[in-house]
């Protein structure tokens, strides 16, 4: 998903229904829900925040719509946000041409945070920590990867140091990030077996998008950097217990939120 612009058409534009009743003192924000024929905006999912950006709608005069959130529901992508003008009356009709433009800085940050999480996971295995990953949270300002199991307290600092060395080495090697479709039956021969410790959740799909980063392949639908070296620097901040799991936190000093 490297493309940041596309031309499409309006399918539907309506007021977004509030998710909860506002308090009597609150002034409810007017949020619209726009559905397009196609989009290059990434909807939130897989531990990654959504894209933001602008829709330029070819009405007369043209309307600018600021997208602040993107979600996918039952296969339909919803672009939530507000019109730059105070009002849009009437609302754009179905079939109206629309130019979609993704905010490049937010996409770059989101992609880097997601790729850094994959890099961390690859390096965990490289240093011999073969724990089952249960969650990737690639949101600023506090991203992390969570694993099933524990690491003895006396080894946590050592793990942080070894993991930092492995991550820094991988960034210096600057290998390309590869993305390809794979048949579900081939996943366990391509990806680390530990990823399927609780079965193959992709078995019923016709194909699965697999990202290979720093030698580790993993099913993933998110956006990523082109080369590992694009990350510049990943800092392993800490390893801490989180219930029955451990959480490995990281940061990207060269990418501003």
C-alpha positions as CSV (number, residue, x, y, z in Angstrom):
1,X,0.0,0.0,0.0
2,X,2.5,2.6,-1.2
3,X,-0.1,4.7,-3.2
4,X,-1.2,7.9,-1.5
5,X,-3.7,9.2,-4.0
6,X,-6.5,7.8,-6.2
7,X,-9.6,8.9,-8.1
8,X,-12.9,7.3,-7.3
9,X,-16.6,8.1,-6.9
10,X,-19.0,8.9,-4.1
11,X,-21.2,6.0,-3.0
12,X,-22.8,7.5,0.1
13,X,-22.4,10.5,2.4
14,X,-24.5,10.8,5.6
15,X,-24.3,12.0,9.1
16,X,-22.6,9.5,11.4
17,X,-24.8,8.1,14.1
18,X,-23.4,8.9,17.6
19,X,-22.0,5.8,19.4
20,X,-23.4,7.0,22.7
21,X,-25.7,9.7,23.9
22,X,-23.8,13.0,24.7
23,X,-24.1,14.6,28.1
24,X,-26.5,17.5,28.3
25,X,-23.6,20.0,28.6
26,X,-21.7,18.6,25.6
27,X,-21.8,20.1,22.2
28,X,-22.0,17.0,19.8
29,X,-19.4,17.1,17.0
30,X,-20.9,16.9,13.5
31,X,-19.2,13.9,11.9
32,X,-20.0,12.5,8.5
33,X,-19.6,9.0,7.2
34,X,-18.4,8.8,3.6
35,X,-18.3,5.5,1.6
36,X,-16.4,5.5,-1.7
37,X,-16.2,3.2,-4.7
38,X,-12.5,2.6,-3.8
39,X,-9.9,4.0,-1.5
40,X,-6.2,4.0,-0.7
41,X,-6.8,5.0,2.9
42,X,-5.9,2.3,5.4
43,X,-8.6,1.5,7.9
44,X,-7.6,0.9,11.5
45,X,-6.9,-2.7,12.2
46,X,-4.1,-5.2,12.9
47,X,-2.8,-3.1,15.7
48,X,-2.2,-0.1,13.3
49,X,-4.0,3.3,13.4
50,X,-6.0,4.4,10.4
51,X,-4.8,6.9,7.7
52,X,-5.9,10.5,7.8
53,X,-6.2,12.7,4.7
54,X,-8.4,14.7,2.5
55,X,-11.2,14.0,0.0
56,X,-11.7,16.6,-2.7
57,X,-15.3,16.2,-4.0
58,X,-16.1,17.5,-7.5
59,X,-19.3,19.3,-6.7
60,X,-19.9,22.9,-7.8
61,X,-18.2,24.5,-6.0
62,X,-15.8,21.7,-4.9
63,X,-16.0,20.4,-1.3
64,X,-13.1,19.5,0.9
65,X,-13.6,16.7,3.4
66,X,-11.1,16.2,6.2
67,X,-10.8,12.5,7.1
68,X,-9.9,11.9,10.7
69,X,-10.7,8.2,11.0
70,X,-11.2,5.2,8.7
71,X,-12.9,1.9,9.7
72,X,-13.8,-1.2,7.8
73,X,-17.1,-2.8,8.7
74,X,-18.4,-6.0,7.0
75,X,-16.1,-5.3,4.0
76,X,-17.2,-1.6,3.7
77,X,-14.7,1.1,4.3
78,X,-16.1,4.2,6.1
79,X,-14.3,7.5,6.0
80,X,-15.3,9.6,9.1
81,X,-14.6,13.3,9.4
82,X,-15.9,16.9,8.7
83,X,-16.3,19.2,5.7
84,X,-13.8,22.1,5.7
85,X,-16.7,24.4,5.1
86,X,-19.2,25.0,7.9
87,X,-21.9,23.0,6.1
88,X,-22.4,20.9,3.0
89,X,-25.9,21.4,1.8
90,X,-26.9,19.5,-0.1
91,X,-24.6,16.5,0.6
92,X,-22.7,15.1,-2.3
93,X,-24.7,12.6,-4.4
94,X,-23.7,9.1,-5.4
95,X,-21.5,9.0,-8.5
96,X,-19.8,12.4,-7.8
97,X,-16.0,12.2,-8.6
98,X,-13.7,12.2,-5.6
99,X,-9.9,12.7,-5.3
100,X,-8.5,10.8,-2.3
101,X,-5.3,12.1,-0.7
102,X,-3.6,10.3,2.2
103,X,-1.6,12.4,4.7
104,X,1.9,11.2,3.9
105,X,3.5,12.0,7.3
106,X,0.9,10.0,9.2
107,X,1.2,7.1,6.8
108,X,5.0,7.2,7.1
109,X,4.8,7.2,10.9
110,X,2.1,4.4,11.0
111,X,4.1,2.3,8.6
112,X,7.3,2.7,10.6
113,X,5.7,1.9,13.9
114,X,4.2,-1.3,12.4
115,X,7.4,-2.4,10.7
116,X,9.3,-1.8,13.9
117,X,6.9,-4.1,15.7
118,X,7.6,-6.8,13.2
119,X,11.4,-6.2,13.5
120,X,11.2,-6.5,17.3
121,X,9.3,-9.8,16.9
122,X,11.9,-11.1,14.4
123,X,14.7,-10.2,16.7
124,X,13.0,-11.8,19.7
125,X,13.3,-15.1,17.9
126,X,16.8,-14.4,16.8
127,X,18.0,-14.1,20.4
128,X,16.2,-17.2,21.4
129,X,13.0,-15.9,23.0
130,X,10.5,-18.0,21.2
131,X,7.3,-16.8,22.9
132,X,3.9,-16.7,21.2
133,X,3.0,-13.1,20.2
134,X,-0.5,-12.3,21.4
135,X,-0.8,-8.6,20.5
136,X,0.9,-5.9,18.5
137,X,0.0,-2.3,19.5
138,X,1.6,0.0,16.9
139,X,0.1,3.3,18.1
140,X,2.0,6.4,19.1
141,X,3.3,7.4,21.6
142,X,3.7,4.0,23.4
143,X,3.9,1.0,20.9
144,X,4.6,-2.5,22.2
145,X,4.4,-6.2,21.3
146,X,2.9,-8.5,23.9
147,X,3.9,-12.2,24.3
148,X,2.3,-15.2,26.1
149,X,4.6,-16.3,28.9
150,X,7.1,-14.9,31.3
151,X,10.8,-14.0,31.4
152,X,12.6,-14.2,34.8
153,X,13.0,-10.7,36.3
154,X,16.8,-11.1,36.6
155,X,17.0,-11.7,32.8
156,X,14.9,-8.7,31.6
157,X,17.7,-6.2,31.4
158,X,19.8,-8.7,29.6
159,X,17.0,-9.4,27.1
160,X,16.6,-5.6,26.5
161,X,20.3,-5.3,25.7
162,X,20.5,-8.3,23.4
163,X,17.3,-7.3,21.7
164,X,18.6,-3.8,21.1
165,X,21.8,-5.2,19.6
166,X,19.8,-7.5,17.3
167,X,17.5,-4.7,16.2
168,X,20.4,-2.2,15.5
169,X,22.2,-4.9,13.5
170,X,19.1,-5.6,11.4
171,X,18.6,-1.9,10.6
172,X,22.3,-1.6,9.6
173,X,21.9,-4.6,7.1
174,X,18.9,-2.7,5.5
175,X,17.2,-5.7,3.9
176,X,14.2,-5.1,1.7
177,X,10.7,-5.7,3.1
178,X,8.8,-8.3,1.0
179,X,5.0,-8.6,0.7
180,X,3.3,-11.4,-1.2
181,X,0.1,-13.5,-1.3
182,X,0.4,-17.0,0.1
183,X,-1.9,-20.0,0.2
184,X,-3.0,-20.7,3.8
185,X,-1.7,-24.3,3.4
186,X,1.8,-22.9,2.9
187,X,1.9,-20.6,5.9
188,X,3.4,-23.0,8.4
189,X,6.3,-23.8,6.1
190,X,7.0,-20.1,5.4
191,X,6.3,-18.5,8.8
192,X,7.7,-19.3,12.3
193,X,5.9,-22.4,13.6
194,X,5.4,-20.5,16.9
195,X,2.9,-18.2,15.2
196,X,0.5,-21.1,14.9
197,X,0.8,-22.5,18.4
198,X,-3.0,-22.2,18.7
199,X,-3.9,-23.3,15.2
200,X,-4.1,-21.6,11.8
201,X,-6.8,-18.9,11.8
202,X,-6.4,-18.3,8.1
203,X,-7.2,-21.8,6.9
204,X,-10.6,-20.8,5.4
205,X,-9.2,-17.9,3.3
206,X,-8.3,-18.2,-0.4
207,X,-4.9,-16.5,0.2
208,X,-3.1,-14.6,2.9
209,X,-0.9,-11.5,2.6
210,X,2.4,-12.2,4.1
211,X,5.1,-9.7,5.1
212,X,8.7,-10.8,5.4
213,X,10.9,-8.4,7.4
214,X,14.4,-9.1,8.7
215,X,14.1,-12.7,7.7
216,X,10.8,-13.4,9.5
217,X,7.5,-14.0,7.6
218,X,4.2,-13.1,9.2
219,X,0.6,-12.8,8.0
220,X,-0.2,-9.0,8.0
221,X,-2.6,-6.6,6.2
222,X,-0.9,-3.4,7.4
223,X,1.4,-0.8,5.7
224,X,5.2,-1.0,6.0
225,X,8.5,0.6,5.2
226,X,10.3,-0.4,2.0
227,X,13.6,-1.4,3.7
228,X,14.4,-2.1,7.3
229,X,17.0,0.7,7.2
230,X,14.2,3.2,6.7
231,X,13.5,2.9,10.4
232,X,16.8,4.6,11.2
233,X,16.6,3.8,14.9
234,X,14.4,1.6,17.1
235,X,14.9,1.9,20.8
236,X,13.9,-1.1,23.0
237,X,12.6,0.7,26.1
238,X,11.6,-2.1,28.5
239,X,10.3,-5.6,29.1
240,X,7.7,-5.8,31.8
241,X,5.1,-8.4,33.0
242,X,1.5,-7.8,32.1
243,X,-0.6,-10.3,33.9
244,X,0.4,-13.7,32.5
245,X,2.2,-12.1,29.6
246,X,5.2,-9.9,29.0
247,X,5.1,-6.6,27.1
248,X,8.1,-5.3,25.1
249,X,7.9,-1.6,24.5
250,X,9.8,0.3,21.8
251,X,10.2,3.8,20.4
252,X,11.2,5.5,17.1
253,X,13.1,8.6,18.0
254,X,13.5,9.8,14.4
255,X,9.8,9.7,13.6
256,X,7.6,12.5,15.1
257,X,4.0,11.8,16.0
